[in-house]
Amino acid sequence: MKGNFVYILECKDKSLYTGWTTDVEARVKAHNEGKGAKYTKGRGPVKLLYFEEFSTKEEAMKREYAIKHMKLAKKLKLIQEKRA
């Protein structure tokens, strides 16, 4: 998938990581190879739980910021709503 995306990963320790990318599949692969964010190093393998697509990088980055500042319960609700 190519575009501007925000994604949420579940790490091996059950913690969540939120980021943005232009290629979801490549980014998840990088996280699983230990080449993603510092946070996910040593917490792999990671699993993609959620993503949203945006028209621009700026929109994706604003959404990433908003999700990162959500409480865990709200993030979990967001993930559940996407699955429903």
C-alpha positions in Angstrom: 0.0 0.0 0.0 1.4 3.4 -1.0 0.0 6.7 0.1 0.0 8.6 3.4 -0.9 6.4 6.3 -1.2 6.4 10.1 -0.9 3.0 11.7 -1.1 1.3 15.0 1.1 -1.7 15.8 0.8 -4.2 18.7 4.2 -5.2 20.0 5.2 -8.5 21.5 4.8 -7.1 25.0 1.2 -6.0 24.1 2.1 -2.3 24.1 0.9 -0.2 21.1 3.0 1.9 18.8 1.6 4.6 16.5 3.4 6.0 13.4 3.0 7.3 9.9 4.4 6.1 6.6 4.0 6.2 2.9 4.2 2.4 2.6 2.5 0.4 5.4 3.8 -3.1 4.4 7.4 -1.9 4.1 7.2 -0.1 7.4 5.8 -3.0 9.3 8.6 -5.2 7.8 11.2 -2.6 8.9 9.8 -2.7 12.5 10.0 -6.5 12.5 13.6 -6.4 11.3 14.5 -4.0 14.1 15.0 -1.1 11.7 11.8 0.8 12.6 11.4 3.1 15.5 13.6 2.9 18.7 10.4 2.0 20.6 9.8 -1.2 18.6 13.3 -2.5 18.8 13.3 -5.5 21.1 9.5 -5.5 21.2 9.1 -7.5 18.0 7.5 -9.1 16.3 4.9 -6.4 15.8 1.4 -6.9 14.4 -0.5 -4.3 12.3 -3.8 -3.6 14.1 -5.0 -0.4 12.4 -4.3 2.0 9.7 -6.0 5.1 8.0 -5.1 6.7 4.7 -4.8 10.4 4.1 -4.4 12.6 1.0 -1.3 14.4 2.4 1.7 13.8 4.6 0.5 16.7 6.8 -2.9 15.2 7.4 -1.3 11.9 8.3 1.1 13.5 10.7 -1.6 15.5 12.4 -3.7 12.3 12.9 -0.6 10.5 14.2 -0.1 13.2 16.8 -3.7 13.0 17.8 -3.7 9.2 18.2 -0.4 9.3 20.2 -2.1 11.7 22.7 -5.2 9.5 23.1 -5.6 7.4 26.2 -5.2 3.6 25.7 -9.0 3.0 26.0 -9.7 5.4 23.2 -7.0 3.8 21.0 -8.5 0.3 21.7 -12.0 1.6 20.8 -10.6 3.1 17.5 -9.1 -0.3 16.6 -12.3 -2.2 17.5 -14.5 0.2 15.5 -12.3 -0.4 12.4 -12.6 -4.2 12.8 -16.4 -4.0 13.1 
